[in-house]
């Protein structure tokens, strides 16, 4: 037997060395990957989420001002209502060292002109500085109201109006809302935010951020609208819609306010206003158009067949006069949306013909908790799609919508079609 040479031994050791080097390389790579993941996770947890401003822009620059991460996003619910002062904050930073022994801010000397709508509130109560102080007497106290009157209260909105003559810009500052009703029955609170539209053109739309779990939200958000001459301001009106965010269904509408700007003088500076929030007017508006739909309930399969046939006399939403409508259908059960569908977009047609059929599965045999919502929208690639009109069919609907739903329930397996007037969406 021939002896084993040193060269043969070296050749046999090469695979072992390569395996050991590969193992060490793999261990190093996994360790480096784990370290990078840990660093990214820690950096992500320490990063504050950016503020997202949602708006619709049509020929005008709109931007929010006075946004600061140090903002207090909710009111303290444990504060005694009898001693609570409503303070709309013009500045987001509160200097606690300037308070007196009672915890109140010293009153500055400069004054802000009050609105004509606030005759019951003294001008001395509106002070311009780092804070605009409002006395509790200027608001309706809910403690002195009866339970029936308290149910009818939808809260109060505090905002200010101003016109910048140098920049030719109209400025609206939404300060805060007070005494909002609770839309969540379990937590007895709301997640409010506000949508604002400048009427009558509805081209300028903005909305505030959502403040979580509060009935006294302090927004303090400023919106500047360029390109509005001062001579046209008195012909405009502000429409505030107060809503409560709902993650699992459509947002709840708390109320609305319409403020005509005629007679409000903005030449002498900022005007501070307090308005009571009213229940939303759900009456049908003239000129929203009509929609022809056909429905059929199959009791054997618990399905609802919806056919969107056509629409007519739809208004011109776009300034160019060319509407591109489509219909979005939402199916609700116990006030929760369980299904949604939509038709194709019809190009440049005020009287579109859809002829599209949709089938929805009904979770129960009782249709009293089921409703169908039709939203006619104008498709716009440059901005958010605007609602042209709305139709809701259900047991709680009034007029022809309620009659149509009752016929569907009483005559299953029969396709029933009707024209309906659209209302504001």
VENFENGI-V325092 format. One record per residue. N is the residue number from 0. PSI is psi as a letter, one per 20 degrees, with the letter a starting at -180 (NA if undefined). Layout:
N:PSI, N:PSI
//
This chain:
0:p, 1:q, 2:q, 3:p, 4:r, 5:h, 6:h, 7:h, 8:g, 9:h, 10:h, 11:h, 12:i, 13:g, 14:h, 15:g, 16:g, 17:g, 18:g, 19:g, 20:h, 21:h, 22:g, 23:h, 24:g, 25:g, 26:g, 27:g, 28:g, 29:h, 30:g, 31:h, 32:g, 33:h, 34:g, 35:g, 36:g, 37:g, 38:g, 39:h, 40:g, 41:h, 42:h, 43:h, 44:h, 45:i, 46:p, 47:p, 48:q, 49:q, 50:p, 51:p, 52:o, 53:p, 54:r, 55:p, 56:o, 57:n, 58:j, 59:q, 60:p, 61:p, 62:q, 63:q, 64:r, 65:k, 66:p, 67:p, 68:i, 69:j, 70:p, 71:o, 72:j, 73:q, 74:q, 75:o, 76:i, 77:i, 78:p, 79:p, 80:h, 81:h, 82:j, 83:p, 84:p, 85:o, 86:n, 87:p, 88:o, 89:h, 90:q, 91:i, 92:p, 93:o, 94:o, 95:h, 96:i, 97:i, 98:q, 99:a, 100:h, 101:j, 102:j, 103:q, 104:q, 105:q, 106:p, 107:r, 108:h, 109:q, 110:q, 111:p, 112:p, 113:q, 114:q, 115:h, 116:i, 117:l, 118:h, 119:i, 120:p, 121:q, 122:h, 123:i, 124:i, 125:o, 126:p, 127:p, 128:c, 129:i, 130:q, 131:o, 132:p, 133:p, 134:q, 135:h, 136:h, 137:i, 138:q, 139:p, 140:p, 141:i, 142:h, 143:j, 144:q, 145:r, 146:h, 147:g, 148:h, 149:h, 150:h, 151:i, 152:p, 153:j, 154:a, 155:q, 156:p, 157:p, 158:r, 159:q, 160:q, 161:q, 162:p, 163:o, 164:h, 165:g, 166:i, 167:l, 168:q, 169:p, 170:p, 171:p, 172:o, 173:o, 174:f, 175:r, 176:q, 177:q, 178:k, 179:q, 180:q, 181:p, 182:i, 183:o, 184:h, 185:g, 186:i, 187:l, 188:a, 189:r, 190:m, 191:q, 192:r, 193:p, 194:p, 195:p, 196:p, 197:o, 198:q, 199:i, 200:h, 201:k, 202:h, 203:o, 204:p, 205:r, 206:q, 207:r, 208:r, 209:p, 210:p, 211:p, 212:m, 213:q, 214:i, 215:m, 216:p, 217:n, 218:g, 219:l, 220:p, 221:p, 222:p, 223:p, 224:o, 225:q, 226:j, 227:o, 228:q, 229:h, 230:h, 231:i, 232:g, 233:i, 234:i, 235:r, 236:q, 237:p, 238:o, 239:p, 240:o, 241:p, 242:r, 243:p, 244:p, 245:o, 246:h, 247:i, 248:a, 249:q, 250:q, 251:p, 252:o, 253:g, 254:a, 255:r, 256:p, 257:p, 258:o, 259:p, 260:j, 261:p, 262:i, 263:o, 264:o, 265:j, 266:h, 267:j, 268:a, 269:q, 270:p, 271:p, 272:q, 273:p, 274:p, 275:p, 276:p, 277:q, 278:q, 279:p, 280:o, 281:j, 282:q, 283:p, 284:q, 285:p, 286:j, 287:i, 288:a, 289:q, 290:p, 291:o, 292:q, 293:p, 294:q, 295:p, 296:p, 297:o, 298:h, 299:h, 300:i, 301:l, 302:q, 303:o, 304:p, 305:p, 306:o, 307:o, 308:f, 309:r, 310:r, 311:q, 312:k, 313:p, 314:r, 315:o, 316:g, 317:q, 318:h, 319:i, 320:j, 321:o, 322:q, 323:m, 324:q, 325:r, 326:p, 327:p, 328:p, 329:p, 330:p, 331:q, 332:o, 333:l, 334:j, 335:p, 336:p, 337:i, 338:q, 339:q, 340:r, 341:q, 342:r, 343:q, 344:p, 345:p, 346:p, 347:m, 348:o, 349:i, 350:m, 351:q, 352:o, 353:g, 354:l, 355:p, 356:p, 357:q, 358:p, 359:p, 360:p, 361:p, 362:i, 363:r, 364:i, 365:p, 366:j, 367:h, 368:j, 369:q, 370:q, 371:p, 372:p, 373:p, 374:o, 375:o, 376:q, 377:o, 378:p, 379:o, 380:h, 381:i, 382:a, 383:q, 384:p, 385:q, 386:p, 387:g, 388:r, 389:q, 390:p, 391:p, 392:p, 393:r, 394:h, 395:i, 396:q, 397:r, 398:b, 399:h, 400:g, 401:h, 402:g, 403:g, 404:h, 405:h, 406:h, 407:g, 408:h, 409:h, 410:m, 411:q, 412:j, 413:p, 414:o, 415:p, 416:q, 417:q, 418:q, 419:q, 420:p, 421:q, 422:r, 423:p, 424:NA
//
